Amino acid sequence: MNWPIASLLLYLGLAVEIGLRGGLTIGQSASPSVMFALVALVAAYAPLQHALWFAFLAGLAVDLMSPLAPLGSGEAVVVVGPHAIGSLTGAYLVYLLRGFLFARNAATLTLLGIIGASAGGVVALALL
């Protein structure tokens, strides 16, 4: 895996995630995650160690860019960790499942992205 290109993809994915967060929000707080799709794409093709580092950095970037507002009145706080661990979980699951599926099919990548994002989202939500 070429790390300069991966870091550029990470930067562009984070820019798209932040830029489209307000426009694609469903309800008050639900919005799709571009970073989980990018993590699934990298995990489907990269070696395990590279995929896990990329997933950790992507989750860390999402954690740092999404402050949480407390229920009472107060300042928003940044909680580092839930999305990073969720991204690691999703990437590892995609890595394990990629051997069972056809790698050249677009539907396979979509299915891997949905499965990885679901697993990562459940882990991140459980940690919050």
Solvent accessible surface area in square Angstrom, and as a share of the most:
residue,aa,sasa,rsa
1,M,81,0.36
2,N,84,0.43
3,W,91,0.32
4,P,95,0.60
5,I,97,0.49
6,A,4,0.03
7,S,62,0.40
8,L,102,0.51
9,L,69,0.35
10,L,27,0.14
11,Y,149,0.57
12,L,90,0.45
13,G,6,0.06
14,L,27,0.13
15,A,50,0.39
16,V,65,0.37
17,E,16,0.07
18,I,76,0.39
19,G,58,0.56
20,L,86,0.43
21,R,75,0.27
22,G,67,0.64
23,G,69,0.66
24,L,87,0.43
25,T,49,0.28
26,I,126,0.64
27,G,72,0.69
28,Q,180,0.80
29,S,103,0.66
30,A,56,0.44
31,S,45,0.29
32,P,75,0.47
33,S,41,0.26
34,V,50,0.29
35,M,4,0.02
36,F,28,0.11
37,A,58,0.45
38,L,21,0.11
39,V,4,0.02
40,A,5,0.04
41,L,77,0.38
42,V,15,0.08
43,A,1,0.01
44,A,10,0.08
45,Y,107,0.41
46,A,9,0.07
47,P,69,0.43
48,L,59,0.29
49,Q,129,0.57
50,H,57,0.25
51,A,1,0.01
52,L,48,0.24
53,W,135,0.47
54,F,2,0.01
55,A,0,0.00
56,F,68,0.28
57,L,70,0.35
58,A,0,0.00
59,G,0,0.00
60,L,46,0.23
61,A,18,0.14
62,V,14,0.08
63,D,2,0.01
64,L,93,0.46
65,M,95,0.42
66,S,24,0.16
67,P,76,0.48
68,L,69,0.34
69,A,83,0.64
70,P,62,0.39
71,L,194,0.97
72,G,53,0.51
73,S,125,0.81
74,G,60,0.57
75,E,152,0.68
76,A,54,0.42
77,V,81,0.46
78,V,71,0.41
79,V,61,0.35
80,V,84,0.49
81,G,17,0.16
82,P,7,0.05
83,H,44,0.19
84,A,2,0.01
85,I,84,0.42
86,G,0,0.00
87,S,5,0.03
88,L,53,0.27
89,T,51,0.30
90,G,3,0.03
91,A,0,0.00
92,Y,94,0.36
93,L,56,0.28
94,V,0,0.00
95,Y,59,0.23
96,L,88,0.44
97,L,47,0.23
98,R,65,0.24
99,G,71,0.68
100,F,166,0.69
101,L,60,0.30
102,F,165,0.69
103,A,51,0.40
104,R,217,0.79
105,N,72,0.37
106,A,78,0.60
107,A,67,0.52
108,T,12,0.07
109,L,51,0.26
110,T,81,0.47
111,L,83,0.41
112,L,4,0.02
113,G,13,0.13
114,I,105,0.53
115,I,55,0.28
116,G,3,0.03
117,A,33,0.25
118,S,61,0.40
119,A,24,0.18
120,G,0,0.00
121,G,30,0.29
122,V,102,0.59
123,V,39,0.22
124,A,4,0.03
125,L,133,0.66
126,A,83,0.64
127,L,95,0.47
128,L,101,0.50
